[in-house]
Amino acid sequence: MNALADNGFTRSLRSLGERLPRPKAVLCVSAHWMTEGFALSSDAYPDTIHDFTGFPPELHAVRYEPPGDPALAAEARDLLAPAPVVLSEEWGLDHGAWSVLRHVYPAADVPVVELSIDPARPAREHYALGRALRPLRERGVLIVGSGNIVHNLGRMQWRGEPAPEPWATEFDSFVAARVEAHDDAALLDEPDTMPGGVLSVPTPDHWLPFVVSLGAADAGAVTFPYTSIDHAAISMRCVRWD
């Protein structure tokens, strides 16, 4: 529902869009595109994918249709070689991408390419993808990882404003501290070996986009444009690497 909301999180995204240098394109790693091996969206006119059920009609009516960038998709595939990466014209923009980007670039005038994740492959392999994609940043491409550092749907509390679960705070704080220290190695083992990680990352889908982004980052400044743990078990922390 953040796609439609006006709250602290979405306002922080709009502020980022106003303050960031305008990119040539966006390469978005989404928690909601999972494949065997890896894939890049290469459709010049990607559709808006409504990959969810049980939400209000207003959310299903959202259309976010920036252009794609087939040339960028091909360039990214070449950078990722010899990793098994295919170009797909069958995938548009899922809500992992458009629910965020519609706040950052509401005019939908910045081309977007999606990169999938493969939950069967380890974090270190996803980190290597990010490292291979670093040159795109120097060419004006904004790399976005869209997921959640803490994402446990089964432990969410919908009513009221519940306090964060202790394990969620522990893991979120651990990750933030390691990011600030540029200690990437501490974040590449399985999350269940990290403080609070067992419950914070019950499945890898929302964790792996962060790992790709971590690999694409460098030793520059790290800031957190927004921090919050919502519904007791979902971290909305945003990380910006300059």
C-alpha positions in Angstrom: 0.0 0.0 0.0 3.0 2.3 0.2 2.6 2.7 -3.6 -0.5 4.8 -2.8 0.4 6.2 0.6 1.7 9.7 1.6 3.8 8.9 4.6 7.4 9.3 5.9 8.7 6.5 3.7 7.1 7.7 0.5 8.1 11.3 1.2 11.7 10.2 1.7 11.6 8.5 -1.7 10.2 11.7 -3.4 13.0 13.7 -1.7 15.6 11.3 -3.0 14.3 11.7 -6.6 14.5 15.5 -6.2 18.1 15.5 -4.8 19.8 12.7 -6.7 21.6 13.5 -9.9 19.2 12.5 -12.7 20.3 9.1 -14.0 20.6 7.9 -17.5 18.5 4.8 -16.5 17.6 2.6 -13.5 18.7 -1.0 -13.0 16.3 -2.4 -10.4 16.9 -5.6 -8.5 13.5 -6.7 -7.3 12.5 -9.2 -4.6 9.5 -10.1 -6.7 11.3 -11.5 -9.8 12.7 -14.8 -8.9 14.2 -17.1 -11.6 16.4 -20.1 -12.1 19.6 -18.5 -13.0 19.4 -14.8 -13.7 17.5 -12.6 -16.1 17.3 -9.0 -17.3 14.1 -7.4 -18.6 14.7 -6.2 -22.2 11.3 -5.1 -23.3 11.4 -1.5 -24.7 7.9 -0.9 -23.3 7.5 -2.9 -20.1 4.0 -3.5 -18.7 3.0 -2.8 -15.1 2.7 -6.2 -13.3 0.2 -6.4 -10.5 1.7 -9.5 -8.8 -0.5 -9.6 -5.7 -4.1 -10.4 -4.7 -6.5 -9.2 -2.0 -5.7 -5.5 -2.2 -8.0 -2.6 -3.1 -8.9 -1.9 -6.7 -7.0 1.4 -6.5 -3.8 -0.5 -6.2 -4.6 -2.8 -9.1 -5.4 0.3 -11.2 -1.9 1.8 -10.8 0.0 2.0 -14.1 3.7 2.9 -14.0 5.1 2.6 -17.5 8.5 4.2 -18.1 10.4 3.1 -21.1 12.7 0.0 -20.9 16.3 0.1 -22.2 17.2 -3.0 -24.2 20.7 -1.6 -24.8 21.3 -1.3 -21.1 20.0 -4.9 -20.6 22.5 -6.2 -23.1 25.3 -4.2 -21.6 24.5 -5.5 -18.1 24.4 -9.1 -19.5 27.8 -8.6 -21.0 29.2 -7.3 -17.7 27.8 -10.3 -15.8 29.4 -12.9 -18.1 30.1 -15.7 -17.5 27.1 -15.8 -15.1 24.1 -17.4 -16.7 21.9 -14.4 -17.6 19.1 -14.3 -20.2 17.3 -11.3 -21.7 13.6 -11.5 -21.2 10.9 -9.5 -23.1 8.2 -11.3 -21.1 8.7 -9.5 -17.8 7.6 -6.0 -17.1 7.8 -4.0 -13.9 6.6 -5.9 -10.8 5.5 -4.1 -7.7 8.9 -4.5 -6.1 10.0 -1.9 -8.7 7.1 0.3 -9.5 5.8 0.8 -5.9 9.1 2.4 -5.1 10.1 4.1 -8.4 6.7 5.8 -8.9 7.6 8.0 -5.9 11.2 8.6 -6.9 10.4 9.4 -10.6 6.7 10.1 -10.7 6.8 11.2 -14.3 7.9 7.7 -15.4 10.4 9.3 -17.7 13.6 7.4 -16.6 14.2 4.1 -18.4 14.1 1.0 -16.1 15.6 -2.4 -16.5 15.0 -5.2 -13.9 17.4 -7.8 -12.8 16.0 -11.0 -11.2 17.3 -12.9 -8.2 17.8 -16.6 -7.9 16.9 -17.8 -4.4 18.7 -21.1 -4.9 22.0 -19.4 -5.3 24.0 -18.0 -2.3 24.4 -14.4 -1.2 28.0 -14.4 -2.3 27.0 -15.1 -5.9 24.5 -12.2 -5.8 27.2 -9.9 -4.3 29.5 -10.8 -7.2 26.7 -9.7 -9.6 26.7 -6.4 -7.9 30.4 -6.0 -8.1 30.3 -6.8 -11.8 27.7 -4.1 -12.4 29.7 -1.4 -10.7 30.9 0.2 -14.0 27.2 1.0 -14.8 27.2 3.6 -12.0 30.1 5.5 -13.7 28.0 5.5 -16.8 25.1 7.2 -15.1 22.9 4.2 -14.2 21.3 4.2 -10.8 21.3 0.7 -9.3 18.3 0.1 -6.9 17.8 -3.0 -4.7 14.1 -3.2 -3.7 13.4 -5.6 -0.8 13.5 -5.4 3.0 16.3 -6.1 5.4 13.8 -7.5 7.8 10.8 -9.2 6.1 8.8 -11.7 8.2 5.1 -11.6 7.0 4.2 -14.3 9.5 5.2 -12.1 12.4 3.6 -8.9 11.2 1.1 -7.2 13.6 -1.5 -5.2 11.6 -3.4 -3.4 14.4 -2.2 -0.3 16.1 1.4 0.8 16.1 3.2 -2.2 17.7 6.8 -2.0 18.9 9.4 -3.7 16.8 10.2 -7.2 17.6 13.6 -7.4 19.5 15.0 -9.8 16.9 14.0 -7.4 14.1 15.7 -4.4 15.8 18.8 -6.6 16.5 19.2 -7.7 12.9 18.4 -4.3 11.4 20.9 -2.6 13.6 23.6 -5.2 12.9 23.2 -4.8 9.2 23.3 -1.0 9.5 26.5 -1.1 11.6 28.3 -3.4 9.2 27.2 -1.3 6.2 28.6 1.9 7.9 31.9 0.1 8.6 32.1 -1.1 5.0 32.4 -4.6 6.4 30.8 -6.4 3.5 32.2 -9.8 4.4 30.2 -9.9 7.6 27.0 -9.8 5.5 27.7 -12.5 3.0 27.1 -15.6 5.1 23.7 -17.0 5.6 21.5 -14.5 7.6 20.6 -17.2 10.1 24.2 -17.0 11.4 23.8 -13.3 12.1 22.2 -11.7 15.3 18.4 -11.8 14.9 18.7 -13.2 11.3 16.7 -16.4 11.8 13.4 -14.6 12.1 14.4 -11.5 10.2 15.1 -13.4 6.9 12.9 -16.5 6.9 13.2 -16.5 3.1 16.0 -15.0 0.9 13.8 -13.1 -1.6 13.7 -9.7 0.2 17.3 -10.0 1.4 19.1 -10.7 -1.9 18.4 -7.4 -3.6 20.2 -5.7 -0.7 23.2 -8.0 -1.3 23.4 -7.1 -5.0 23.3 -3.4 -4.1 26.0 -4.0 -1.5 28.2 -5.5 -4.1 27.5 -2.6 -6.5 28.5 0.0 -3.8 32.0 1.3 -3.2 33.8 2.8 -0.2 32.0 6.1 -0.5 29.7 7.7 2.0 26.8 5.7 3.4 23.6 7.3 4.6 20.1 6.0 5.7 17.5 8.3 4.1 14.7 6.5 6.0 14.6 4.1 8.9 11.6 2.4 10.5 10.4 -1.1 11.5 6.7 -1.3 10.5 4.1 -3.8 11.8 6.8 -5.1 14.2 8.5 -7.2 11.6 9.2 -5.3 8.4 12.3 -3.0 8.2 11.8 0.0 5.9 15.4 1.1 6.2 16.7 2.7 3.0 20.5 2.7 2.3 22.2 5.2 0.0 25.7 4.6 -1.2 27.2 7.6 -2.9 
